[in-house]
Amino acid sequence: MEFDMSSLANIALLNAGADGDTAVMSFSDITLTEVTPIPEPSTAILGLLGLGLVARRRRA
């Protein structure tokens, strides 16, 4: 079974209204922050430490 973007948009609209609300969603309303996964705090801290080490090496 293949889905194109229009059928996926219809599924999103049906799911949005399933609980009785009149919310309307479309794929053009999704922003980058809603799609991008938020890293766990430990992963973010390790990433920042890594960036600090790289920046120190470039300065020296």
KAJO-V364515 format. One record per residue. N is the residue number from 1. RES is the residue in three letters. PHI is phi in radians with two decimals (* if undefined). BURIAL is # if it has 24 or more other C-alpha atoms within 12 Angstrom, else .. D_LAST is the distance of its C-alpha to the last C-alpha in whole Angstrom. Layout:
n = <N:N>
res = <RES:RES>
phi = <PHI:PHI>
burial = <BURIAL:BURIAL>
d_last = <D_LAST:D_LAST>
This chain:
n = <1:2:3:4:5:6:7:8:9:10:11:12:13:14:15:16:17:18:19:20:21:22:23:24:25:26:27:28:29:30:31:32:33:34:35:36:37:38:39:40:41:42:43:44:45:46:47:48:49:50:51:52:53:54:55:56:57:58:59:60>
res = <MET:GLU:PHE:ASP:MET:SER:SER:LEU:ALA:ASN:ILE:ALA:LEU:LEU:ASN:ALA:GLY:ALA:ASP:GLY:ASP:THR:ALA:VAL:MET:SER:PHE:SER:ASP:ILE:THR:LEU:THR:GLU:VAL:THR:PRO:ILE:PRO:GLU:PRO:SER:THR:ALA:ILE:LEU:GLY:LEU:LEU:GLY:LEU:GLY:LEU:VAL:ALA:ARG:ARG:ARG:ARG:ALA>
phi = <*:-1.86:-2.04:-1.79:-1.10:-1.19:-1.23:-1.14:-1.13:-1.13:-1.09:-1.10:-1.16:-1.13:-1.17:-1.17:-1.67:-1.19:-1.63:1.68:-1.31:-1.84:-1.24:-2.08:-2.10:-2.52:-1.21:-1.29:-1.48:-1.34:-1.67:-1.11:-1.23:-1.34:-1.56:-1.25:-1.21:-1.53:-1.22:-1.18:-0.98:-1.13:-1.17:-1.14:-1.14:-1.08:-1.12:-1.16:-1.10:-1.10:-1.12:-1.10:-1.15:-1.14:-1.13:-1.11:-1.15:-1.25:-1.27:-1.34>
burial = <.:.:.:.:.:.:.:.:.:.:.:.:.:.:.:.:.:.:.:.:.:.:.:.:.:.:.:.:.:.:.:.:.:.:.:.:.:.:.:.:.:.:.:.:.:.:.:.:.:.:.:.:.:.:.:.:.:.:.:.>
d_last = <57:55:54:53:51:54:55:52:52:56:55:52:55:57:55:54:58:59:59:61:58:58:54:54:50:49:46:45:45:42:39:35:35:38:37:34:34:32:30:31:29:27:26:25:23:21:20:19:17:16:14:12:11:10:9:6:5:6:4:0>
